[in-house]
Amino acid sequence: MYWNDNGQDPGSIKGNFYNSVYERTDIAIGESILLSVSLQFFYIGYTGNNDGLFISPRIASSVDNIPLSLYFQATQALSSNIEPYPGFKWNVGLAYIF
């Protein structure tokens, strides 16, 4: 995926976003638990010294016939000149599937 961002307001930053994702879904664990994993690499290059290469893995699990999914996602900067340095970030979430 590629985005080119051009802010319309005066002073807005402009730049590019590149994204590559590998995704594997519906990995069966037992008879009723499903896992889904993805690995995302993305690069942002914006005006004002806002550049960086990041990796972001995601793991989600769900149970058959229950419309909820629990997931964990992390993001790690591999290289960046963004200040303050973004470092490691993570989150856990609950998604309703409809």
N, C-alpha and C positions, 0 to 999 in steps of 0.2 A: 504494500500500500504506500502511496505517496501523497502528501498534501503540500500545497504551497499556500502559506498564510500571508495575506496582505491586509493588515489592519486598516480600516477606513478612517478612524479618528486620528487627529494630529497626535504625534508622539507614540502611536502604536508600534509594537515591534513587528518585524516581518521575517519570514524565514521558511525553512523546509523541514518536513517530518517524513522520515522513512521508517517503515515497519515491516518486519518479517515474522510470521507466526507458524509454528508447527503445532498441530493439535491432534490429539488422539482421544476419541470419545468412546463411551460404552465399553469400558473394560470391566468384565464381570468378575466380581469377588464373591464367591459363593453363589447362592441361587437368587438373591434379591438385591444385592448391593452393587451399584455401578460406580465406577470411577471415570473421571475425565481429567486429562492432563494437557497442559499446553506450555510452550516455551516461546517467549517473545523477545526478539531483539529489536531495539529501536534507536534511531539517531535523530537528534534535534539540532538544527543549525539556525539560530536566530540572530538578528542584529543585536548589538550591545553585548557581545561576548557571552552569549547564552547557547553554548554548544555542549553536546554530550552524547555518549554511547551508553546504553543501558540494557540490562537483561532482566526479564520478568517472568519467572515460572508461576504457574497457577495449578492447583489441584482442587478438584471438586468431587464430592460424593453425594449420592442420592440412593434412596430405597425405592424399588419398584412400587408403583401405584400410590406414591406419596408425592404431592406436588412441591416439595421443598428440596433444596440443595444447599449443602454446607460447603464453603470453599475457603481456601487459604491462598493468598497472593502476596508475593514479595517483589520488590524492585531494588536492584543494585546498580549503582553507577559504575561502569567499567572504566570510563575516563570522562572527565567533565571539567570545564572551566567556570561553571556556574557557581556563584558565591551567594550564600554559604554553600559549601559542597553538599550535594544531595545525599550521599551515602546510602545506607540501607534503610528501606521502609517496608513495612508489611501491614497486612490487614486480614481480617477474618470476616466473613459475611454469611448471611442466610438469604437465599434467593427463592422467591415464589415462582414456580413455573406454571404458566397458563397457556 
